[in-house]
Amino acid sequence: MTEETIRQILKFRDDRDWKQFHNPKDLAISISLEAAELLEVFQWSGIDVSDEGKKDKIKEELADVVNYCVLMADACGLDLDEIVREKIKVNNEKYPVEKAKGKSDKYDKL
């Protein structure tokens, strides 16, 4: 995500004076609710795990999740690039390629 996109998200919020409502607790709730709406796209789809015919709704809900994540990072004073890079480093240590490639096991079962 570019800095310009992040600025646009924050400007949208600031133009409406909504920052006052964006505390970490409520933003965490909003992230969870939007993630549930993303999951709802696949509800009752049986063995169909494809995104075929669902892309518009997936895009809409995924954008909501990402927007709230940007707002959460801002509310907590976190740099998204930094925290994602840190997490990638941790995951690389937990899931080394030579042990994890092609496997879905949790790190403690590798």
Buried (B, 14 or more C-beta within 10 A) or exposed (E): EEEEEBEEBBEEBEEEEEEEEBEEEBBBEBBEEBBEBBEEBBEEEEEEEEEEEBEEBEEEBBEBBBBBBBBBBBBEEEEBEEEEEEEEEEEEEEBEEEEBEEEEEEEEEE
